Amino acid sequence: MITERIALVMLDGEVPERKDDPHYTRQFYKSIQAFANASLKLCEEGKFKKLEQFLKVAFRLFKEGNETVKNGIVDIYLYTLSHSLDQQPNARKWIEPFMPGELRITYAQLHHASSL
């Protein structure tokens, strides 16, 4: 199972220990937000092969992560992507084909829930 610490190492490399964040949760949430922003930038720049690699990392975190890591992927990463996709309808056709199936389903559920 991927914990917040392992996720941080996957996203940022080695991470220093912080006494005010013993489970690395705050650091993880900040890192996953930066990861989402970087994914959007790749989409804007048309770097779809690199974007596909980012989406595979997000999927692995979603699939193998503990509950906090999974929630970070859904609540921060997918929410950030979906918000941007709502603002730029053409971006949806660029990102969705590169999204692994289970992430696409979760994204669709998130998108549907936000439109209710």
C-alpha positions as CSV (number, residue, x, y, z in Angstrom):
1,M,0.0,0.0,0.0
2,I,1.3,3.5,-0.9
3,T,1.3,5.8,2.1
4,E,1.6,9.6,2.0
5,R,5.4,9.3,2.5
6,I,5.9,6.9,-0.3
7,A,3.6,9.0,-2.6
8,L,5.8,12.1,-1.8
9,V,8.9,10.2,-2.7
10,M,7.3,9.1,-6.0
11,L,6.2,12.7,-6.7
12,D,9.1,14.8,-5.3
13,G,12.0,12.5,-4.5
14,E,13.3,12.2,-0.9
15,V,11.3,14.2,1.6
16,P,12.6,15.6,4.8
17,E,10.8,14.7,8.0
18,R,8.7,17.4,9.7
19,K,7.6,17.2,13.3
20,D,4.4,19.2,12.6
21,D,3.4,16.7,9.9
22,P,4.3,13.2,11.1
23,H,2.3,11.4,8.5
24,Y,3.3,13.7,5.7
25,T,-0.3,14.5,4.9
26,R,0.0,18.3,4.5
27,Q,3.1,17.9,2.4
28,F,1.3,15.2,0.3
29,Y,-1.7,17.5,-0.4
30,K,0.6,20.4,-1.4
31,S,2.6,18.1,-3.7
32,I,-0.5,16.5,-5.3
33,Q,-1.8,20.1,-6.1
34,A,1.5,21.0,-7.7
35,F,1.4,17.7,-9.6
36,A,-2.1,18.5,-10.9
37,N,-1.0,22.0,-12.0
38,A,2.0,20.5,-13.8
39,S,-0.4,18.0,-15.5
40,L,-2.6,21.0,-16.7
41,K,0.5,22.8,-18.0
42,L,1.6,19.7,-20.0
43,C,-1.9,19.6,-21.5
44,E,-1.7,23.3,-22.4
45,E,1.7,22.8,-24.0
46,G,0.6,19.8,-26.0
47,K,3.0,17.4,-24.3
48,F,0.7,14.5,-24.2
49,K,3.2,11.7,-23.9
50,K,4.5,13.3,-20.7
51,L,0.9,13.9,-19.6
52,E,0.2,10.2,-20.1
53,Q,3.1,9.4,-17.8
54,F,1.7,11.8,-15.1
55,L,-1.8,10.2,-15.4
56,K,-0.2,6.7,-15.0
57,V,1.4,7.9,-11.8
58,A,-1.9,9.3,-10.6
59,F,-3.6,6.1,-11.4
60,R,-1.0,4.0,-9.5
61,L,-1.4,6.3,-6.5
62,F,-5.2,5.9,-6.8
63,K,-5.1,2.2,-7.2
64,E,-2.4,1.3,-4.6
65,G,-2.7,4.2,-2.2
66,N,-4.1,4.2,1.3
67,E,-7.3,6.1,1.9
68,T,-5.6,9.5,2.3
69,V,-3.6,9.1,-0.9
70,K,-6.7,7.9,-2.8
71,N,-8.7,10.9,-1.5
72,G,-5.9,13.2,-2.5
73,I,-6.1,11.9,-6.1
74,V,-9.8,12.3,-6.2
75,D,-10.3,15.5,-4.2
76,I,-7.3,17.4,-5.4
77,Y,-5.8,16.0,-8.6
78,L,-9.1,15.0,-10.4
79,Y,-11.0,18.0,-9.0
80,T,-8.3,20.3,-10.4
81,L,-8.3,18.6,-13.8
82,S,-12.1,18.6,-13.9
83,H,-12.4,22.2,-13.0
84,S,-9.9,23.1,-15.7
85,L,-11.7,20.9,-18.2
86,D,-15.0,22.6,-17.4
87,Q,-13.4,26.0,-18.1
88,Q,-11.8,24.8,-21.4
89,P,-14.1,22.3,-23.1
90,N,-11.5,21.5,-25.8
91,A,-9.0,20.4,-23.1
92,R,-11.3,17.5,-22.2
93,K,-10.7,15.8,-25.5
94,W,-7.0,16.2,-25.0
95,I,-6.9,14.7,-21.4
96,E,-9.6,12.0,-21.3
97,P,-8.0,9.7,-23.9
98,F,-4.8,9.5,-21.8
99,M,-6.6,8.8,-18.6
100,P,-6.6,5.2,-17.4
101,G,-10.1,3.7,-17.3
102,E,-10.7,3.7,-13.6
103,L,-9.6,7.3,-13.3
104,R,-11.8,8.2,-16.2
105,I,-14.8,6.6,-14.4
106,T,-14.0,8.4,-11.1
107,Y,-13.6,11.7,-13.0
108,A,-17.0,11.1,-14.7
109,Q,-18.5,10.5,-11.2
110,L,-16.9,13.6,-9.8
111,H,-18.0,15.7,-12.8
112,H,-21.6,14.3,-12.6
113,A,-21.8,15.0,-8.9
114,S,-20.6,18.6,-9.4
115,S,-23.2,19.3,-12.0
116,L,-26.1,18.2,-9.6
